[in-house]
Amino acid sequence: MSQNAAMIRLPALAALMAAAFSYLTVEILPVGLLPDIAADLDVSLTAVGLLVTGYGLTVAVFSVPLTHLVSRVPRRYLITGLLALFVVSTGVSVLGGYWLLLAGRVVTALSQAVFWSVAAPAAAALVPPHARGRAVAAVFGGSSLAPVLGVPAATWLGQQAGWRTAFLAVAGLALLAMAGVAALLPTTAPRDGHAAAGAAPDTRAFWLLITITGITITGVFTAYTYLTPFLTDVGGFSASAVSALLLVFGIAGLGGVATAGFLADRRPRLAVRLPIALLALTLLGLPLSGGHPAAVTALVALWGFALPQVPTTFQSRVLVVAPGSTDLASATLSAVYNLGIAAGALLGGVLLPHAGLRGVYLTGGLVLIAALAVLAAEPTMTRRRDRPSVPAASR
C-alpha cells in the first residue's frame, strides 16, 4: 500500500469506528435514560426496556436477508446510505411520543442490521492482510467503547438537557461519520480482496463461537438493561452518583479494549474466556453487594473492563474462522449478538416484576455460567487446533 493510500485509509478507518460507536450508543442509550424516558413519555420501565428489545430483535431478524439483498453494492455507497438512514430516523424518532420513538428505532435498527455485517470486512479491506486484525479491532473498539463511554456521556447530557437532546447528539456524530465514509472509503466491490473470506476457515469453531455469543449476550443484557435502576434501588446511589459510576465504568472500559486487542491476536482462546468469566463474577457479585458502595463500585469497574472485550474479540475471531463469506459470517454474528440483546432485555423484563432487580442480576450471572460450561466442552466439540490470527504468535 502506498503512503498516500495509507494516509487516506486511516481516516476512513476512523470514520468506520465513529459509525460503529454511534450505532451501538443509540441502540443501548435507553438503558442509561430509562427513568427519564419513562417519566417523560408516561410509560413503564418495562415499556422503555422494549425499546432495546425491539431494536435488537430487528437487527437479529434482518441481518442475513438484508445483507444478501445488498451484497453487490460498493461499500462506500452502501455504508453512506445506511448512516443517512440512521441520522434521519433518529432525528424523527424524538419528535413525538412513545410509538414514534419505537418506530424510528426500528428503522435505525434496519440500517444497523446491514452495517454490522459489512463493517468488519470493509475495515479489513483497508489494510494489508497482516494488519487486518488490528483494523477490525479498531472499528469494533468503537462499538466496544459505546457502552463504556458513549452511553455514560449521553446519559449525562440527557440528564442535563433532556433525553431527546442526547439522541440528537448521537445522530450528529453519525452525520460526521457519514461524511467521512462518503469522502474516504474506497468503492471496493464486496467480493474483492483478501478480506472476503476467513483466514483459517473452521465450520465447527465458527458455530461454537456463534452459540457462545448468543448465550453470553443474553446473560449480559438480562442485567445491563436495568443497570440504572439497580444502582439506585439496590446499590443505594443517588441519580447524580450513577453518572459518576458510569464514568468509572467507562474508564475501566479503556483498559478492556486495550486488553482485547492484545489478546485477540496472541491468546485467542483466553480472549474469549476471560470476559465471560469476569462478567459472570460481576453479575453474581452485585446482588450480594447492595448497601456496600465500595464493593458495588469495584464490581461496576470490573464490568466496564470486561464488557468491551466481548464484541472486539468475538468479531476478530469470526474473521479468522469464517467458513465462507466474511460478510455473511459477520451478518450471522450480528444477528445472534442482537438476538442476545433482545432476549436478555426481554428476560429481564419478564423477571423484574416477580424476582426483583436482585433476581434479574443473579439470573444473568447464571446464564453466563452456562456460556462457560459450553466453552468447557470445546475440546469435544472441535477437533482442529486453535489458530491465532498472527501465525507466529505464541499461545
Secondary structure, 3 states (H helix, E strand, C coil): CCHHHHHHHHHHHHHHHHHHHHHHHHHHHHHHCHHHHHHHHCCCHHHHHHHHHHHHHHHHHHHHHHHHHCCCCCHHHHHHHHHHHHHHHHHHHCCCCHHHHHHHHHHHHHHHHHHHHHHHHHHHCCCCHHHHHHHHHHHHHHHHHHHHHHHHHHHHHHHHHCHHHHHHHHHHHHHHHHHHHHHHCCCCCCCCCHHHECCCCCHHHHHHHHHHHHHHHHHHHHHHCCHHHHHHHHCCCCHHHHHHHHHHHHHHHHHHHHHHHHHHHHCHHHHHHHHHHHHHHHHHHHHHCCCCHHHHHHHHHHHHHHCCHHHHHHHHHHHHHCCCEHHHHHHHHHHHHHHHHHHHHHHHHHHHHHHHHHHHHHHHHHHHHHHHHHHHCHHHHCCCCCCCCCCCCCC
